[in-house]
Amino acid sequence: MTSVAAEREAVLRGLGDDDRFDVRVAGVGQVAAAVSTAKALMRAEYRLVINAGIAGGFPERAEVGSLVVADEIVAADLGAESQEGFLSLDELGFGSARISVDQGVVTALTAALRAAGLSAQAGPVLTLSTVTGSAETAALLADRVPGAAAEAMEGYGVALAAQDRGIPALEIRTISNPVGPRDRSAWRIKEALAALEAASAIFAEVLG
């Protein structure tokens, strides 16, 4: 599942003629992504759901052009504000804003990406309804989720739909820009899509 067509096309180029993968556009945002994923999972049988695309990377954790394999998928703004600070869905007692990932698969995929000469690391990937646009918000998120490597808008929705069907999920992101002040001149979308294409070629080897 990708959020937009350009990501889907990059993944398809990387996969080549491998028909073991069904690559779909989920839409932007976790709600659209969850609905699209749930519909797809009702129509066919799958053994793994992957959310792949570009993302923002937290400085000093994931640099522009690198890859992040999520070792945890976190809905980082799902909760409530309080006088004492942010309260997560977990702290409120209404479920969990965190979805675990098979650590063996994460380790194997990260190692395979590095062996192919790609800059890759594992770390929490945050799902947000509003993309970060300030240094203050970036610092709050980094404090809220220690070790956070990247942020995007769909992972939790995709993974939640997969979890509902009892299917494991992965999130893989290539970094197009640093998390922080919104600066379009610093975006490297072309490079991130190229990295996504290169990574997708490894998917077939490790996940196929």
SESE-85294 format. One record per residue: x, y, z of N, C-alpha, C in turn; residue in three letters. Coordinates in steps of 0.1 Angstrom, whole numbers, padded with zeros to 4 digits. Layout:
{{X Y Z} {X Y Z} {X Y Z} "ALA"}
...
% end
This chain:
{{0008 -0012 0000} {0000 0000 0000} {0009 0012 0000} "MET"}
{{0007 0021 -0010} {0014 0034 -0010} {0003 0045 -0009} "THR"}
{{0008 0057 -0006} {-0002 0068 -0004} {-0006 0074 -0018} "SER"}
{{0004 0075 -0027} {0001 0082 -0040} {0007 0074 -0051} "VAL"}
{{0003 0077 -0063} {0006 0070 -0075} {0021 0070 -0078} "ALA"}
{{0028 0081 -0075} {0043 0081 -0078} {0050 0071 -0069} "ALA"}
{{0046 0069 -0057} {0052 0059 -0049} {0049 0045 -0054} "GLU"}
{{0037 0042 -0058} {0033 0029 -0064} {0042 0026 -0076} "ARG"}
{{0044 0036 -0085} {0051 0034 -0097} {0066 0031 -0094} "GLU"}
{{0071 0038 -0083} {0085 0035 -0079} {0086 0021 -0074} "ALA"}
{{0077 0016 -0066} {0077 0002 -0061} {0076 -0007 -0072} "VAL"}
{{0067 -0005 -0082} {0065 -0014 -0093} {0078 -0015 -0102} "LEU"}
{{0085 -0004 -0103} {0098 -0004 -0111} {0108 -0013 -0104} "ARG"}
{{0108 -0012 -0091} {0118 -0020 -0083} {0114 -0035 -0083} "GLY"}
{{0101 -0038 -0083} {0097 -0052 -0083} {0099 -0059 -0097} "LEU"}
{{0098 -0050 -0107} {0100 -0056 -0120} {0087 -0065 -0124} "GLY"}
{{0090 -0077 -0129} {0079 -0085 -0133} {0074 -0095 -0122} "ASP"}
{{0078 -0092 -0109} {0074 -0101 -0099} {0059 -0099 -0095} "ASP"}
{{0051 -0110 -0099} {0037 -0109 -0097} {0032 -0114 -0083} "ASP"}
{{0041 -0116 -0074} {0037 -0121 -0061} {0032 -0109 -0052} "ARG"}
{{0035 -0097 -0057} {0031 -0085 -0050} {0019 -0078 -0057} "PHE"}
{{0010 -0073 -0049} {-0002 -0066 -0054} {0000 -0052 -0048} "ASP"}
{{0004 -0042 -0057} {0007 -0029 -0052} {-0005 -0019 -0055} "VAL"}
{{-0010 -0013 -0044} {-0021 -0005 -0045} {-0019 0009 -0039} "ARG"}
{{-0027 0019 -0044} {-0027 0032 -0038} {-0037 0033 -0027} "VAL"}
{{-0033 0036 -0015} {-0042 0036 -0003} {-0049 0050 -0001} "ALA"}
{{-0042 0061 -0006} {-0047 0074 -0003} {-0039 0080 0008} "GLY"}
{{-0041 0093 0010} {-0033 0101 0019} {-0040 0102 0033} "VAL"}
{{-0033 0099 0043} {-0039 0100 0057} {-0043 0086 0062} "GLY"}
{{-0043 0084 0075} {-0045 0071 0080} {-0059 0066 0079} "GLN"}
{{-0069 0075 0078} {-0083 0070 0076} {-0085 0064 0062} "VAL"}
{{-0081 0072 0052} {-0082 0067 0038} {-0074 0054 0037} "ALA"}
{{-0062 0054 0043} {-0053 0042 0041} {-0059 0030 0048} "ALA"}
{{-0065 0032 0059} {-0072 0021 0066} {-0084 0015 0058} "ALA"}
{{-0092 0024 0053} {-0103 0020 0045} {-0099 0013 0032} "VAL"}
{{-0089 0018 0025} {-0085 0012 0013} {-0079 -0002 0016} "SER"}
{{-0071 -0003 0027} {-0064 -0016 0030} {-0075 -0026 0034} "THR"}
{{-0085 -0022 0042} {-0095 -0031 0047} {-0103 -0036 0035} "ALA"}
{{-0106 -0028 0025} {-0113 -0032 0013} {-0105 -0043 0005} "LYS"}
{{-0092 -0040 0004} {-0083 -0049 -0004} {-0082 -0063 0003} "ALA"}
{{-0082 -0062 0017} {-0080 -0075 0024} {-0093 -0083 0024} "LEU"}
{{-0104 -0077 0021} {-0117 -0084 0020} {-0119 -0091 0007} "MET"}
{{-0111 -0087 -0003} {-0113 -0092 -0016} {-0103 -0103 -0020} "ARG"}
{{-0092 -0104 -0013} {-0082 -0114 -0016} {-0075 -0118 -0004} "ALA"}
{{-0067 -0129 -0004} {-0060 -0134 0007} {-0045 -0130 0005} "GLU"}
{{-0040 -0124 0016} {-0026 -0120 0016} {-0019 -0125 0029} "TYR"}
{{-0006 -0127 0028} {0001 -0131 0040} {0009 -0120 0047} "ARG"}
{{0010 -0108 0040} {0018 -0097 0046} {0013 -0084 0039} "LEU"}
{{0012 -0074 0048} {0008 -0061 0043} {0019 -0051 0045} "VAL"}
{{0023 -0044 0034} {0035 -0035 0035} {0030 -0021 0032} "ILE"}
{{0033 -0011 0040} {0030 0003 0037} {0044 0009 0033} "ASN"}
{{0045 0012 0021} {0058 0017 0016} {0056 0031 0009} "ALA"}
{{0066 0040 0012} {0065 0053 0006} {0076 0062 0011} "GLY"}
{{0075 0075 0008} {0085 0085 0013} {0080 0091 0026} "ILE"}
{{0089 0098 0033} {0086 0103 0046} {0096 0114 0050} "ALA"}
{{0093 0120 0062} {0102 0129 0068} {0111 0121 0078} "GLY"}
{{0123 0125 0079} {0132 0118 0088} {0137 0127 0099} "GLY"}
{{0137 0122 0111} {0142 0130 0123} {0157 0132 0122} "PHE"}
{{0161 0144 0123} {0176 0147 0122} {0184 0139 0131} "PRO"}
{{0195 0134 0126} {0205 0126 0134} {0199 0112 0136} "GLU"}
{{0188 0109 0131} {0182 0095 0132} {0181 0089 0118} "ARG"}
{{0176 0097 0109} {0174 0092 0095} {0176 0104 0085} "ALA"}
{{0187 0103 0078} {0191 0114 0069} {0183 0113 0056} "GLU"}
{{0182 0124 0049} {0176 0125 0036} {0183 0115 0026} "VAL"}
{{0174 0107 0020} {0179 0097 0010} {0181 0083 0016} "GLY"}
{{0180 0082 0030} {0181 0069 0036} {0168 0062 0038} "SER"}
{{0168 0050 0043} {0156 0042 0044} {0154 0039 0059} "LEU"}
{{0141 0038 0063} {0138 0034 0077} {0128 0022 0075} "VAL"}
{{0131 0011 0082} {0122 0000 0084} {0116 0001 0098} "VAL"}
{{0103 0003 0098} {0097 0005 0111} {0098 -0007 0120} "ALA"}
{{0103 -0005 0132} {0103 -0016 0142} {0091 -0014 0152} "ASP"}
{{0084 -0003 0150} {0071 -0001 0157} {0064 0010 0149} "GLU"}
{{0051 0008 0148} {0043 0018 0141} {0034 0025 0151} "ILE"}
{{0036 0038 0152} {0030 0046 0163} {0021 0057 0158} "VAL"}
{{0009 0057 0162} {0000 0069 0160} {0003 0079 0170} "ALA"}
{{0012 0088 0167} {0019 0097 0177} {0010 0108 0181} "ALA"}
{{-0001 0112 0174} {-0009 0123 0179} {-0023 0118 0182} "ASP"}
{{-0025 0105 0184} {-0038 0099 0188} {-0039 0099 0203} "LEU"}
{{-0046 0108 0209} {-0047 0109 0223} {-0054 0121 0227} "GLY"}
{{-0050 0127 0238} {-0056 0139 0244} {-0046 0148 0250} "ALA"}
{{-0049 0161 0250} {-0040 0171 0257} {-0045 0172 0271} "GLU"}
{{-0036 0174 0280} {-0040 0176 0294} {-0031 0187 0301} "SER"}
{{-0034 0191 0313} {-0025 0200 0319} {-0011 0195 0321} "GLN"}
{{-0010 0182 0322} {0003 0176 0325} {0010 0172 0312} "GLU"}
{{0004 0174 0300} {0010 0171 0287} {0001 0162 0279} "GLY"}
{{0007 0156 0269} {-0001 0147 0260} {-0003 0134 0266} "PHE"}
{{-0015 0129 0265} {-0019 0115 0270} {-0022 0106 0258} "LEU"}
{{-0014 0096 0256} {-0016 0087 0245} {-0029 0079 0246} "SER"}
{{-0033 0072 0236} {-0045 0063 0236} {-0043 0052 0246} "LEU"}
{{-0031 0047 0248} {-0028 0037 0258} {-0030 0042 0272} "ASP"}
{{-0025 0055 0274} {-0027 0060 0288} {-0041 0064 0291} "GLU"}
{{-0049 0066 0281} {-0063 0069 0283} {-0071 0056 0285} "LEU"}
{{-0066 0045 0282} {-0072 0032 0284} {-0082 0029 0273} "GLY"}
{{-0080 0034 0261} {-0089 0032 0250} {-0083 0024 0238} "PHE"}
{{-0074 0015 0242} {-0067 0008 0231} {-0053 0011 0231} "GLY"}
{{-0046 0009 0219} {-0032 0012 0218} {-0029 0020 0205} "SER"}
{{-0021 0029 0206} {-0016 0037 0195} {-0004 0032 0189} "ALA"}
{{0000 0020 0194} {0013 0013 0189} {0010 0000 0183} "ARG"}
{{0015 -0003 0172} {0014 -0016 0165} {0028 -0022 0164} "ILE"}
{{0029 -0034 0169} {0043 -0041 0169} {0045 -0047 0155} "SER"}
{{0058 -0049 0152} {0062 -0055 0140} {0071 -0067 0142} "VAL"}
{{0071 -0077 0134} {0079 -0089 0135} {0094 -0084 0135} "ASP"}
{{0101 -0085 0146} {0114 -0080 0147} {0124 -0088 0139} "GLN"}
{{0121 -0101 0137} {0130 -0109 0129} {0130 -0105 0114} "GLY"}
{{0118 -0101 0109} {0116 -0096 0096} {0123 -0083 0094} "VAL"}
{{0121 -0074 0104} {0127 -0061 0104} {0142 -0062 0103} "VAL"}
{{0148 -0070 0111} {0163 -0072 0112} {0168 -0078 0098} "THR"}
{{0161 -0088 0093} {0165 -0094 0080} {0164 -0084 0069} "ALA"}
{{0153 -0076 0068} {0152 -0067 0057} {0162 -0055 0058} "LEU"}
{{0164 -0050 0070} {0174 -0039 0072} {0187 -0044 0068} "THR"}
{{0191 -0056 0072} {0204 -0061 0068} {0205 -0063 0053} "ALA"}
{{0195 -0068 0047} {0195 -0070 0032} {0196 -0057 0025} "ALA"}
{{0190 -0046 0030} {0191 -0033 0024} {0205 -0028 0025} "LEU"}
{{0211 -0029 0036} {0225 -0025 0038} {0234 -0033 0030} "ARG"}
{{0232 -0046 0028} {0241 -0054 0020} {0240 -0050 0006} "ALA"}
{{0229 -0044 0002} {0227 -0040 -0012} {0233 -0026 -0014} "ALA"}
{{0240 -0020 -0004} {0246 -0007 -0005} {0237 0004 -0002} "GLY"}
{{0225 0002 0004} {0216 0012 0008} {0218 0016 0022} "LEU"}
{{0216 0029 0025} {0216 0034 0039} {0203 0031 0046} "SER"}
{{0203 0022 0055} {0190 0018 0061} {0192 0015 0076} "ALA"}
{{0181 0018 0083} {0181 0015 0098} {0167 0012 0102} "GLN"}
{{0165 0005 0113} {0152 0003 0119} {0150 0013 0130} "ALA"}
{{0137 0016 0132} {0133 0026 0142} {0118 0028 0142} "GLY"}
{{0112 0034 0152} {0098 0037 0152} {0095 0047 0141} "PRO"}
{{0084 0044 0134} {0079 0054 0124} {0065 0059 0129} "VAL"}
{{0064 0072 0130} {0052 0079 0135} {0042 0081 0124} "LEU"}
{{0030 0079 0127} {0018 0083 0119} {0012 0095 0125} "THR"}
{{0011 0106 0117} {0005 0118 0121} {-0006 0123 0111} "LEU"}
{{-0016 0129 0117} {-0027 0135 0108} {-0022 0148 0102} "SER"}
{{-0013 0155 0109} {-0007 0168 0105} {0008 0166 0104} "THR"}
{{0013 0168 0093} {0028 0167 0091} {0035 0179 0099} "VAL"}
{{0046 0175 0106} {0053 0185 0114} {0059 0196 0105} "THR"}
{{0057 0209 0111} {0062 0220 0103} {0070 0230 0112} "GLY"}
{{0074 0225 0124} {0082 0234 0132} {0092 0226 0141} "SER"}
{{0103 0233 0145} {0113 0226 0153} {0107 0222 0167} "ALA"}
{{0097 0230 0172} {0091 0228 0185} {0083 0215 0184} "GLU"}
{{0075 0213 0174} {0067 0200 0173} {0076 0188 0171} "THR"}
{{0087 0190 0163} {0096 0179 0161} {0103 0175 0174} "ALA"}
{{0106 0184 0182} {0112 0181 0195} {0102 0174 0204} "ALA"}
{{0090 0179 0204} {0079 0172 0212} {0077 0158 0208} "LEU"}
{{0077 0155 0195} {0075 0142 0190} {0087 0133 0194} "LEU"}
{{0098 0138 0192} {0110 0130 0195} {0111 0127 0210} "ALA"}
{{0106 0136 0218} {0105 0133 0233} {0094 0123 0236} "ASP"}
{{0083 0124 0229} {0071 0115 0231} {0074 0101 0227} "ARG"}
{{0082 0099 0216} {0085 0086 0211} {0100 0085 0210} "VAL"}
{{0107 0081 0221} {0122 0081 0220} {0127 0072 0209} "PRO"}
{{0137 0077 0201} {0142 0069 0190} {0134 0071 0177} "GLY"}
{{0124 0079 0177} {0116 0080 0165} {0125 0084 0153} "ALA"}
{{0123 0076 0142} {0132 0078 0131} {0125 0086 0119} "ALA"}
{{0112 0084 0117} {0105 0090 0106} {0091 0093 0109} "ALA"}
{{0085 0102 0101} {0071 0104 0103} {0064 0104 0089} "GLU"}
{{0052 0099 0089} {0044 0098 0077} {0029 0099 0081} "ALA"}
{{0020 0096 0072} {0006 0098 0075} {-0003 0086 0074} "MET"}
{{0003 0074 0070} {-0006 0063 0067} {-0003 0050 0074} "GLU"}
{{0009 0048 0080} {0013 0035 0085} {0003 0029 0095} "GLY"}
{{-0001 0037 0105} {-0009 0031 0115} {-0023 0026 0109} "TYR"}
{{-0028 0034 0100} {-0041 0030 0094} {-0040 0017 0086} "GLY"}
{{-0029 0016 0078} {-0026 0003 0071} {-0024 -0008 0080} "VAL"}
{{-0016 -0006 0091} {-0013 -0017 0100} {-0025 -0021 0108} "ALA"}
{{-0033 -0012 0112} {-0045 -0015 0120} {-0055 -0023 0112} "LEU"}
{{-0056 -0020 0099} {-0065 -0028 0090} {-0059 -0042 0089} "ALA"}
{{-0046 -0044 0088} {-0040 -0057 0087} {-0042 -0064 0100} "ALA"}
{{-0039 -0058 0111} {-0041 -0064 0124} {-0055 -0069 0126} "GLN"}
{{-0065 -0062 0122} {-0079 -0066 0123} {-0081 -0079 0116} "ASP"}
{{-0074 -0082 0105} {-0075 -0094 0098} {-0065 -0105 0102} "ARG"}
{{-0057 -0102 0112} {-0048 -0112 0117} {-0036 -0113 0108} "GLY"}
{{-0032 -0103 0100} {-0022 -0104 0090} {-0010 -0094 0095} "ILE"}
{{0002 -0099 0094} {0013 -0091 0099} {0015 -0079 0089} "PRO"}
{{0021 -0068 0094} {0023 -0056 0086} {0037 -0051 0088} "ALA"}
{{0042 -0044 0078} {0055 -0037 0078} {0053 -0023 0073} "LEU"}
{{0061 -0014 0077} {0062 0000 0071} {0076 0003 0068} "GLU"}
{{0078 0007 0055} {0091 0010 0050} {0091 0024 0044} "ILE"}
{{0100 0032 0048} {0100 0046 0043} {0114 0051 0038} "ARG"}
{{0114 0058 0027} {0126 0065 0023} {0124 0080 0026} "THR"}
{{0135 0086 0030} {0135 0099 0036} {0137 0110 0025} "ILE"}
{{0127 0119 0024} {0127 0129 0014} {0130 0143 0020} "SER"}
{{0129 0144 0033} {0131 0157 0040} {0133 0155 0054} "ASN"}
{{0139 0165 0061} {0140 0164 0076} {0127 0168 0082} "PRO"}
{{0124 0162 0094} {0113 0166 0102} {0116 0179 0109} "VAL"}
{{0107 0189 0108} {0110 0202 0114} {0104 0213 0106} "GLY"}
{{0110 0225 0106} {0104 0236 0098} {0101 0233 0084} "PRO"}
{{0090 0236 0079} {0086 0233 0065} {0094 0241 0056} "ARG"}
{{0102 0234 0048} {0111 0241 0038} {0111 0233 0025} "ASP"}
{{0103 0236 0016} {0102 0228 0004} {0115 0228 -0004} "ARG"}
{{0123 0238 -0003} {0136 0237 -0010} {0145 0226 -0005} "SER"}
{{0142 0221 0007} {0150 0210 0012} {0145 0196 0009} "ALA"}
{{0133 0196 0002} {0128 0183 -0001} {0135 0176 -0013} "TRP"}
{{0137 0164 -0011} {0144 0156 -0022} {0136 0144 -0026} "ARG"}
{{0124 0147 -0032} {0114 0137 -0035} {0119 0128 -0046} "ILE"}
{{0126 0133 -0056} {0131 0125 -0067} {0141 0114 -0061} "LYS"}
{{0150 0119 -0052} {0160 0110 -0046} {0153 0099 -0037} "GLU"}
{{0143 0104 -0030} {0136 0094 -0021} {0128 0084 -0029} "ALA"}
{{0122 0088 -0040} {0115 0078 -0049} {0125 0068 -0055} "LEU"}
{{0137 0073 -0059} {0148 0064 -0064} {0152 0054 -0054} "ALA"}
{{0153 0059 -0041} {0157 0049 -0030} {0145 0039 -0028} "ALA"}
{{0133 0044 -0029} {0122 0035 -0028} {0122 0024 -0039} "LEU"}
{{0125 0028 -0051} {0126 0018 -0062} {0137 0008 -0059} "GLU"}
{{0149 0013 -0054} {0160 0004 -0051} {0156 -0006 -0040} "ALA"}
{{0149 0000 -0030} {0146 -0009 -0019} {0135 -0020 -0023} "ALA"}
{{0127 -0016 -0032} {0116 -0025 -0036} {0122 -0037 -0043} "SER"}
{{0133 -0036 -0049} {0140 -0047 -0056} {0144 -0058 -0045} "ALA"}
{{0147 -0052 -0033} {0151 -0061 -0022} {0139 -0068 -0016} "ILE"}
{{0127 -0062 -0016} {0115 -0068 -0011} {0113 -0082 -0017} "PHE"}
{{0115 -0083 -0030} {0113 -0096 -0037} {0122 -0106 -0031} "ALA"}
{{0134 -0103 -0028} {0144 -0112 -0022} {0141 -0117 -0008} "GLU"}
{{0137 -0107 0000} {0135 -0110 0014} {0121 -0114 0018} "VAL"}
{{0111 -0107 0012} {0097 -0108 0016} {0089 -0117 0006} "LEU"}
{{0094 -0120 -0006} {0086 -0127 -0016} {0083 -0141 -0012} "GLY"}
% end
